[in-house]
Amino acid sequence: MAKLIGWNLITVDGCFEGAKKWDLDFHTLAWGPELERLSEEFGDKAASLVFGRVTYEGMAAYWKSAEPGRITTYMNALPKLVASRTLKSADWNNSRVTADIVPELKRLKETETKTLYVFGSADLTHSLLEAGLVDELMFCTVPVVLGQGTRFLKPGRRIGLELKDTRPLASGSILSTYSVTPAA
């Protein structure tokens, strides 16, 4: 059975992007050899990548023309599942669209043995947390307060988390992994 893990870089004030869509300049404060290795590990461990429509469109635009390398290779090669009620087709390698993500992910969790990763996709991650499908959340907390931007975690029901691992990076960022505890 596969785990579903949500992954994102967030600021200390909980933002995953700045005031404008795709304002990710703060990522450069965290990027370095440690995050590069972690990113490469994602490619080794992943059965599939899962995106909401907005994140999918941005990732596809970037990775289809990114400089060759190990991360670019897996980002373009891995199967990708896109949650969207408006997008009818997806042209990035090995992508497919579903308007009903919950049953698709339930099926994949039962049939896959490798990890399913949700990259970015705050609204999708919120929906999947609410549906009880997320097994773990991984964050790289970047040491900056943006003061404005889009928060990653959305208001909703209370969801318990148990810290599994934490480690500081040379950049001053902190990697944290939490298990999502079942609802009581």
Secondary structure as a PSIPRED ss2 file (coil, helix, strand):
# PSIPRED VFORMAT (PSIPRED V4.0)

   1 M C   1.000  0.000  0.000
   2 A C   1.000  0.000  0.000
   3 K C   1.000  0.000  0.000
   4 L E   0.000  0.000  1.000
   5 I E   0.000  0.000  1.000
   6 G E   0.000  0.000  1.000
   7 W E   0.000  0.000  1.000
   8 N E   0.000  0.000  1.000
   9 L E   0.000  0.000  1.000
  10 I E   0.000  0.000  1.000
  11 T E   0.000  0.000  1.000
  12 V C   1.000  0.000  0.000
  13 D C   1.000  0.000  0.000
  14 G C   1.000  0.000  0.000
  15 C E   0.000  0.000  1.000
  16 F E   0.000  0.000  1.000
  17 E E   0.000  0.000  1.000
  18 G C   1.000  0.000  0.000
  19 A C   1.000  0.000  0.000
  20 K C   1.000  0.000  0.000
  21 K C   1.000  0.000  0.000
  22 W C   1.000  0.000  0.000
  23 D C   1.000  0.000  0.000
  24 L C   1.000  0.000  0.000
  25 D C   1.000  0.000  0.000
  26 F C   1.000  0.000  0.000
  27 H H   0.000  1.000  0.000
  28 T H   0.000  1.000  0.000
  29 L H   0.000  1.000  0.000
  30 A H   0.000  1.000  0.000
  31 W C   1.000  0.000  0.000
  32 G C   1.000  0.000  0.000
  33 P H   0.000  1.000  0.000
  34 E H   0.000  1.000  0.000
  35 L H   0.000  1.000  0.000
  36 E H   0.000  1.000  0.000
  37 R H   0.000  1.000  0.000
  38 L H   0.000  1.000  0.000
  39 S H   0.000  1.000  0.000
  40 E H   0.000  1.000  0.000
  41 E H   0.000  1.000  0.000
  42 F H   0.000  1.000  0.000
  43 G H   0.000  1.000  0.000
  44 D H   0.000  1.000  0.000
  45 K H   0.000  1.000  0.000
  46 A E   0.000  0.000  1.000
  47 A E   0.000  0.000  1.000
  48 S E   0.000  0.000  1.000
  49 L E   0.000  0.000  1.000
  50 V E   0.000  0.000  1.000
  51 F E   0.000  0.000  1.000
  52 G E   0.000  0.000  1.000
  53 R H   0.000  1.000  0.000
  54 V H   0.000  1.000  0.000
  55 T H   0.000  1.000  0.000
  56 Y H   0.000  1.000  0.000
  57 E H   0.000  1.000  0.000
  58 G H   0.000  1.000  0.000
  59 M H   0.000  1.000  0.000
  60 A H   0.000  1.000  0.000
  61 A H   0.000  1.000  0.000
  62 Y H   0.000  1.000  0.000
  63 W H   0.000  1.000  0.000
  64 K C   1.000  0.000  0.000
  65 S C   1.000  0.000  0.000
  66 A C   1.000  0.000  0.000
  67 E C   1.000  0.000  0.000
  68 P C   1.000  0.000  0.000
  69 G C   1.000  0.000  0.000
  70 R H   0.000  1.000  0.000
  71 I H   0.000  1.000  0.000
  72 T H   0.000  1.000  0.000
  73 T H   0.000  1.000  0.000
  74 Y H   0.000  1.000  0.000
  75 M H   0.000  1.000  0.000
  76 N H   0.000  1.000  0.000
  77 A H   0.000  1.000  0.000
  78 L C   1.000  0.000  0.000
  79 P C   1.000  0.000  0.000
  80 K E   0.000  0.000  1.000
  81 L E   0.000  0.000  1.000
  82 V E   0.000  0.000  1.000
  83 A E   0.000  0.000  1.000
  84 S C   1.000  0.000  0.000
  85 R C   1.000  0.000  0.000
  86 T C   1.000  0.000  0.000
  87 L C   1.000  0.000  0.000
  88 K C   1.000  0.000  0.000
  89 S C   1.000  0.000  0.000
  90 A C   1.000  0.000  0.000
  91 D C   1.000  0.000  0.000
  92 W C   1.000  0.000  0.000
  93 N C   1.000  0.000  0.000
  94 N C   1.000  0.000  0.000
  95 S E   0.000  0.000  1.000
  96 R E   0.000  0.000  1.000
  97 V E   0.000  0.000  1.000
  98 T E   0.000  0.000  1.000
  99 A C   1.000  0.000  0.000
 100 D C   1.000  0.000  0.000
 101 I H   0.000  1.000  0.000
 102 V H   0.000  1.000  0.000
 103 P H   0.000  1.000  0.000
 104 E H   0.000  1.000  0.000
 105 L H   0.000  1.000  0.000
 106 K H   0.000  1.000  0.000
 107 R H   0.000  1.000  0.000
 108 L H   0.000  1.000  0.000
 109 K H   0.000  1.000  0.000
 110 E H   0.000  1.000  0.000
 111 T H   0.000  1.000  0.000
 112 E C   1.000  0.000  0.000
 113 T C   1.000  0.000  0.000
 114 K C   1.000  0.000  0.000
 115 T E   0.000  0.000  1.000
 116 L E   0.000  0.000  1.000
 117 Y E   0.000  0.000  1.000
 118 V E   0.000  0.000  1.000
 119 F E   0.000  0.000  1.000
 120 G C   1.000  0.000  0.000
 121 S C   1.000  0.000  0.000
 122 A H   0.000  1.000  0.000
 123 D H   0.000  1.000  0.000
 124 L H   0.000  1.000  0.000
 125 T H   0.000  1.000  0.000
 126 H H   0.000  1.000  0.000
 127 S H   0.000  1.000  0.000
 128 L H   0.000  1.000  0.000
 129 L H   0.000  1.000  0.000
 130 E H   0.000  1.000  0.000
 131 A C   1.000  0.000  0.000
 132 G C   1.000  0.000  0.000
 133 L C   1.000  0.000  0.000
 134 V C   1.000  0.000  0.000
 135 D C   1.000  0.000  0.000
 136 E E   0.000  0.000  1.000
 137 L E   0.000  0.000  1.000
 138 M E   0.000  0.000  1.000
 139 F E   0.000  0.000  1.000
 140 C E   0.000  0.000  1.000
 141 T E   0.000  0.000  1.000
 142 V E   0.000  0.000  1.000
 143 P C   1.000  0.000  0.000
 144 V C   1.000  0.000  0.000
 145 V C   1.000  0.000  0.000
 146 L C   1.000  0.000  0.000
 147 G C   1.000  0.000  0.000
 148 Q C   1.000  0.000  0.000
 149 G C   1.000  0.000  0.000
 150 T E   0.000  0.000  1.000
 151 R E   0.000  0.000  1.000
 152 F C   1.000  0.000  0.000
 153 L C   1.000  0.000  0.000
 154 K C   1.000  0.000  0.000
 155 P C   1.000  0.000  0.000
 156 G C   1.000  0.000  0.000
 157 R C   1.000  0.000  0.000
 158 R C   1.000  0.000  0.000
 159 I C   1.000  0.000  0.000
 160 G C   1.000  0.000  0.000
 161 L E   0.000  0.000  1.000
 162 E E   0.000  0.000  1.000
 163 L E   0.000  0.000  1.000
 164 K E   0.000  0.000  1.000
 165 D E   0.000  0.000  1.000
 166 T E   0.000  0.000  1.000
 167 R E   0.000  0.000  1.000
 168 P E   0.000  0.000  1.000
 169 L C   1.000  0.000  0.000
 170 A C   1.000  0.000  0.000
 171 S C   1.000  0.000  0.000
 172 G C   1.000  0.000  0.000
 173 S C   1.000  0.000  0.000
 174 I E   0.000  0.000  1.000
 175 L E   0.000  0.000  1.000
 176 S E   0.000  0.000  1.000
 177 T E   0.000  0.000  1.000
 178 Y E   0.000  0.000  1.000
 179 S E   0.000  0.000  1.000
 180 V E   0.000  0.000  1.000
 181 T C   1.000  0.000  0.000
 182 P C   1.000  0.000  0.000
 183 A C   1.000  0.000  0.000
 184 A C   1.000  0.000  0.000
